[in-house]
Amino acid sequence: MDGLLPGGNMNAVERSGDTVLRNAGAWTPTVHRYLNYIALAGIDWAPIPMGIEGDRERLSFIEGDVPLYPFPRWVWEDSVLEEAAQHLKELHNASIGFALDDAIWQSNAKVPAEVICHNDFSPHNLAFTKGELVGAIDFDMCSPGPRLWDIAYLATRVVPLTASTPEGAPGMDDARRRVDLLLRAYGSDATWDDVLRVAIIRLLDLADISIKKAVELQKPHLRDEAADYERDAQFLRGLRRAN
């Protein structure tokens, strides 16, 4: 069905047949080159670039159900966490060798630039069919960075690592087990403390981006989201000190 799609917190997304139209920017040619690159590397569950039309980009539409907040209960199943971690590793591995010459990114690059990070890899940007992960969307914020940058953010959303537990989600008493499960599914040798450390920095970075976008896009609600990210970061600081 054509028309505006739900979500799109920082970008208006419109479906047109089997394609979607999104606002483009100076970074869009780089993102399209990256999406074509990972397709050559075997990623068949990400959007395919179909061109830039004025100030809009056209991408293939990813079929599937994209969960919106508040997440349905099935999102909190261990299997979803494991699938997300495995797909994230597949995505990271596919980006190795991508040429950074003349690249322009919407998000700042981070060190070490091990891979191209999605920068918002979370259930709200994943497509599912009958609870099985079948695709990922919203690559416009991707940029070079360390694997743990994406891993830690995914943990904040899907473990979850938040000051208040969303309805139906596992509580913090299960957080360490679920972080360990995520790390094993990804194949990372990072630790619980590594995840907390980077998650804190990642949340504060996201708060800063949200504040800037609130002004740039004239979306005042992003300031409220920034406050939530800052609160979560403060909570994780306390959790890290306690451990």
C-alpha positions as CSV (number, residue, x, y, z in Angstrom):
1,M,0.0,0.0,0.0
2,D,1.4,3.4,-1.0
3,G,1.7,6.3,1.4
4,L,3.7,7.4,4.4
5,L,5.1,4.5,6.5
6,P,5.0,4.5,10.3
7,G,8.2,5.2,12.3
8,G,10.6,7.5,10.4
9,N,11.6,9.4,13.5
10,M,14.2,11.5,11.7
11,N,13.1,11.0,8.1
12,A,9.8,10.9,6.2
13,V,9.5,7.5,4.5
14,E,6.9,7.0,1.8
15,R,6.1,3.7,0.1
16,S,5.6,3.7,-3.7
17,G,4.8,0.3,-5.0
18,D,7.8,-2.0,-4.3
19,T,10.0,1.0,-3.5
20,V,10.4,3.6,-0.8
21,L,11.2,7.3,-1.0
22,R,13.2,9.0,1.7
23,N,14.9,12.4,2.1
24,A,18.4,12.4,0.7
25,G,21.5,14.4,1.7
26,A,25.1,14.8,0.8
27,W,25.8,11.4,2.4
28,T,23.3,9.5,0.2
29,P,25.7,8.6,-2.7
30,T,28.1,7.1,-0.2
31,V,25.3,5.1,1.5
32,H,24.1,3.9,-1.9
33,R,27.7,2.8,-2.8
34,Y,27.9,1.0,0.5
35,L,24.5,-0.8,0.0
36,N,25.6,-1.9,-3.4
37,Y,28.9,-3.1,-1.9
38,I,27.4,-5.3,0.8
39,A,24.9,-6.7,-1.8
40,L,28.0,-7.9,-3.8
41,A,29.3,-9.4,-0.5
42,G,26.1,-11.5,-0.1
43,I,23.8,-9.3,2.0
44,D,20.4,-9.9,0.4
45,W,18.3,-8.5,3.2
46,A,19.1,-4.8,3.0
47,P,17.5,-2.2,0.7
48,I,18.8,-1.9,-2.9
49,P,19.5,1.7,-4.1
50,M,17.4,2.7,-7.1
51,G,18.6,6.2,-7.5
52,I,18.3,9.8,-6.3
53,E,15.5,11.9,-7.5
54,G,16.0,15.6,-6.6
55,D,16.1,15.7,-2.8
56,R,14.7,12.2,-2.4
57,E,16.3,8.8,-2.6
58,R,14.6,5.7,-3.9
59,L,15.2,2.2,-2.4
60,S,13.7,-1.2,-2.7
61,F,11.0,-2.0,-0.1
62,I,11.9,-4.6,2.5
63,E,8.9,-6.9,3.1
64,G,8.1,-7.8,6.7
65,D,6.8,-6.5,9.9
66,V,8.9,-3.7,11.6
67,P,8.0,-3.6,15.3
68,L,7.1,-0.2,16.7
69,Y,7.3,1.0,20.3
70,P,6.1,-0.3,22.6
71,F,7.5,-3.6,21.2
72,P,5.3,-6.6,21.1
73,R,6.3,-9.4,23.6
74,W,7.8,-11.7,20.9
75,V,10.6,-9.1,20.3
76,W,12.0,-10.0,23.8
77,E,12.5,-13.7,23.0
78,D,16.1,-14.9,23.2
79,S,15.9,-16.1,19.6
80,V,15.3,-12.6,18.4
81,L,18.3,-11.3,20.3
82,E,20.5,-14.0,18.8
83,E,19.2,-13.5,15.3
84,A,19.8,-9.8,15.5
85,A,23.4,-10.3,16.8
86,Q,24.1,-12.8,14.0
87,H,22.8,-10.5,11.3
88,L,24.7,-7.6,12.7
89,K,28.0,-9.6,12.5
90,E,27.1,-10.6,8.9
91,L,26.5,-7.0,8.0
92,H,29.8,-5.9,9.6
93,N,31.8,-8.6,7.9
94,A,30.3,-7.7,4.5
95,S,31.5,-4.1,4.9
96,I,35.2,-5.1,5.2
97,G,37.2,-3.6,2.3
98,F,34.7,-0.8,1.5
99,A,36.6,2.1,0.0
100,L,36.4,5.2,2.1
101,D,37.8,7.5,-0.6
102,D,35.7,10.7,-0.9
103,A,33.1,9.1,1.5
104,I,30.6,11.5,3.1
105,W,28.7,10.3,6.2
106,Q,25.7,11.8,8.1
107,S,27.1,10.3,11.3
108,N,30.6,11.0,12.5
109,A,33.1,8.2,11.9
110,K,34.5,6.6,15.1
111,V,37.8,4.9,15.9
112,P,38.8,2.2,15.4
113,A,37.1,2.1,12.0
114,E,36.9,-1.7,12.0
115,V,33.7,-1.9,9.9
116,I,30.8,0.2,8.6
117,C,28.4,0.5,11.5
118,H,24.6,0.7,10.9
119,N,24.4,3.1,13.9
120,D,20.8,2.3,14.6
121,F,20.6,-1.5,14.5
122,S,17.6,-2.2,16.7
123,P,14.3,-4.1,16.4
124,H,12.6,-0.8,15.2
125,N,14.8,-1.0,12.1
126,L,14.5,-4.7,11.5
127,A,11.8,-6.5,9.5
128,F,10.4,-9.8,10.6
129,T,8.1,-12.5,9.2
130,K,6.5,-14.8,11.7
131,G,9.1,-13.7,14.3
132,E,12.0,-14.5,12.0
133,L,14.4,-11.7,11.1
134,V,14.3,-11.1,7.3
135,G,15.7,-7.7,6.7
136,A,17.1,-4.4,8.0
137,I,16.2,-0.8,7.0
138,D,17.3,2.8,7.6
139,F,20.9,2.8,6.7
140,D,21.2,6.5,6.2
141,M,23.1,7.1,9.5
142,C,25.8,4.4,8.8
143,S,29.4,5.3,9.1
144,P,32.8,3.7,10.0
145,G,33.4,2.6,13.5
146,P,34.2,-0.2,15.9
147,R,32.1,-3.3,16.0
148,L,31.3,-2.7,19.7
149,W,29.7,0.6,18.8
150,D,26.8,-1.3,17.1
151,I,26.9,-4.2,19.5
152,A,26.5,-2.0,22.6
153,Y,23.7,0.0,21.1
154,L,21.8,-3.2,20.0
155,A,22.2,-4.4,23.6
156,T,20.6,-1.2,25.0
157,R,17.6,-1.8,22.8
158,V,17.1,-5.5,22.8
159,V,18.4,-6.7,26.2
160,P,17.3,-4.0,27.2
161,L,19.7,-1.8,29.1
162,T,17.4,1.1,30.2
163,A,16.6,2.9,33.4
164,S,13.0,1.7,33.3
165,T,12.1,-1.7,31.9
166,P,9.6,-1.6,29.0
167,E,6.4,-3.5,29.5
168,G,6.8,-7.2,28.7
169,A,10.6,-6.9,28.5
170,P,13.1,-8.9,30.6
171,G,14.2,-7.1,33.8
172,M,17.7,-6.1,34.7
173,D,18.1,-9.3,36.7
174,D,18.3,-11.0,33.4
175,A,20.4,-8.4,31.7
176,R,23.9,-9.9,32.2
177,R,22.7,-13.3,30.8
178,R,21.2,-11.7,27.8
179,V,24.3,-9.5,27.1
180,D,26.4,-12.7,27.3
181,L,23.9,-14.4,24.9
182,L,24.2,-11.5,22.4
183,L,28.0,-11.5,22.6
184,R,28.2,-15.3,22.0
185,A,25.7,-15.1,19.1
186,Y,27.8,-12.3,17.5
187,G,31.1,-14.1,18.3
188,S,32.6,-11.2,20.2
189,D,35.1,-11.5,23.0
190,A,33.8,-8.3,24.6
191,T,32.8,-8.4,28.2
192,W,29.8,-7.1,30.2
193,D,31.8,-4.1,31.3
194,D,32.9,-3.4,27.7
195,V,29.3,-3.3,26.6
196,L,28.2,-1.0,29.5
197,R,31.2,1.3,28.9
198,V,30.5,1.8,25.2
199,A,26.7,1.8,25.7
200,I,27.1,4.8,28.0
201,I,29.1,6.7,25.4
202,R,26.8,5.6,22.6
203,L,23.7,6.9,24.5
204,L,25.2,10.3,25.2
205,D,26.3,10.6,21.6
206,L,22.7,9.8,20.6
207,A,21.4,12.4,23.0
208,D,23.6,15.0,21.4
209,I,22.5,14.0,17.9
210,S,18.8,14.1,19.0
211,I,19.2,17.6,20.4
212,K,20.8,18.9,17.2
213,K,18.2,17.2,15.0
214,A,15.4,18.7,17.2
215,V,16.5,22.1,16.0
216,E,17.5,21.1,12.4
217,L,14.3,19.2,11.7
218,Q,12.0,21.3,14.0
219,K,11.0,18.2,15.9
220,P,10.8,19.2,19.6
221,H,9.9,15.7,20.8
222,L,13.5,14.7,20.0
223,R,14.6,16.7,23.0
224,D,12.5,14.4,25.2
225,E,14.1,11.4,23.6
226,A,17.5,13.0,24.3
227,A,16.6,13.3,28.0
228,D,15.6,9.6,28.0
229,Y,19.0,8.6,26.5
230,E,20.8,10.7,29.1
231,R,18.8,9.1,31.9
232,D,19.6,5.6,30.6
233,A,23.3,6.5,30.3
234,Q,23.3,7.8,34.0
235,F,21.6,4.5,35.0
236,L,24.3,2.4,33.3
237,R,27.0,4.5,34.9
238,G,25.6,3.6,38.3
239,L,25.3,-0.1,37.2
240,R,28.9,-0.1,36.1
241,R,30.1,1.4,39.3
242,A,28.2,-1.2,41.3
243,N,29.9,-4.0,39.4
